Amino acid sequence: MTRYEVIIVGAGPAGLCAALYCGRSMLRTLVLEKGIPGGELLNTDRIEDFIGFESIAGFALAEKMTQHALKFGAELVTDAVETVVKRGDGWFEVRTEGGAAYEAPAVILTAGGTPIKLGVPGEQAYAGKGVSYCAVCDGHFFRGDVVAVVGGGDAACEEADFLTRYASKVYVVHRRDAFRASRIIQERVFANPKIAVVWDTVVERIDGDGAVVKHLALRNVKTGEASQLPVGGVFVFVGFKPNTGVVQGHFQHDAAGYFVTDTSMMSSIPGLFAAGDVRSQLTRQVTTAVGDGTTAAIAVAKYVAEHKEPAPVG
């Protein structure tokens, strides 16, 4: 079993920033990431609210963060984490789907979240055949098509605006009569002539011809009126579920399952820190993620110094 001083699970903005600070603190640092480093940055076309960059492509910012983090000595391994367990000796044991095992006195969980699905008939059957959860990834497949975006937060409105680059028309289907997105993002949606909003409405079914999506079955939540919306694709942005399932053992969390931490980002499990989108907080932005990562890393350096006794061999 390979030993480190800190293991970081996830290489989004929070994880990469934590890796940078852990490396600068001269900690032997391992970052485990199941895919390409960058997290949700890779699903965002343009970043315009990260201080110092008036506008930068999501993948470009992810690449810069990765290079910066690795510069200070953090090791990056591409492998999906299967379990994080705190042993009786106080150390953490992290096992991966690839069969590797690592140990460290501290872990920083920055695993982000997974898109929440609508849970309606047709969604699973047409996944990859018109149903998508990433406009940046799949938008180019819908050139000239009419598509729908389901949701009303920042992600839904940003991706609706992005999709107008490809689609001839974008419908935003929202169950309420007002968006939850920030005002500046809402203004872009309302000003875009290729976007139409369908208020007070939910998707009850996704229909197609067996090969591709053809239309959505809708219901107005106020009147109960049913209708059909002809579309060639539907992009779902109704929220995220925190990726906390790898942690074995009870930890304090909020009603939605997000980690509750103290001001140092430590969870109710001593030595287990949480940063970024897995943590309960007011907002989830790139700026707050890197702030969390910074705090967690500095706290980990202090924690490791206080718990630097080697793990028992046996």
C-alpha positions, 0 to 999 in steps of 0.5 A: 500500500502506497503511503502519502501525507494527504490524498485528494479525491477529485481534480476539479478547481477545489482539488487542483487548488488544494493540490497546489497548496499542499505541494507548496507546504511540502506534503507528499500529495496524491490526487485521484481523478477518474477522468480528465482534470478540470471537473465542471470546468470541462462542461462550461464553454466560457468562464467570465466570473473568475477574477483575473480572467475576463473571459476564458474557455473552461478547458483552458482554465482547467489546463492552467490549473492542472499545470500549476498544481503539478508544478509544486510536486503533487502526483496525479493518478487517473483512477476512480475512487471506490472507497474512503475508510478511516481505519482504527489507527486513525489513518485513511485507506483509499481504494480505487476501481483499478485495484490500487490502495493508498493510505494517508493521515488526511483526505480532502474530498473534492469529488463534486457532484453528479447531474440529477435526472428528471426520472421521467419515462424515456429519459434513460431510453434516449440518453445519448440519443437526444437526452444530454446533461452537457451542452458543451459536450453535445451541443454541436450534434444539434446544429439547426435543430430545435432543442429544450433545456430543462431547469431554471438555475445558472447552469440551465440559463448559461447552457441555453444561451450557449446552445443557440450557437448550434440550435435554431431554437431553444426552449427553456422549460421551467417549473416555476414562474421565475428563474433562480439564475443570477440577474446577469445570466437571466438578462442574456436569456431574455435578450436572446431572440432564439430562446423561448421560455415555457413557464410553470411547466414540467416534463412528464415524458420524453418521446421519440421514434426509437432512435432519436428524441422527437418531442416532450410531453409537458404539463402546466403545473398551475392549470394542469394542461397537457401539451407536446413540444417538438424537439430534437434534443433535451438538455437537463440541468435541474441540479447536482447530487454530491458525490459523497458515496465513496466515504464509508461511515457516518458523517454530518451532512445537510438535508441534500446530502452535502458535507457539513464542515467547520471553518477549516473544511474539516468534516465530522470525521477527523482528518477528512476534509471536504471542499467545493461542490460536495460541501454545504454552502450558499453558492457553488462557483469556481471562486468558492471552490478554490477558496475551499481548496485553499482553506482545506490544504492549509488546515491539512498541513497543520493537521498532518503536522500534529498527526505525523506518527507513521502508520503501524506496519502489519 
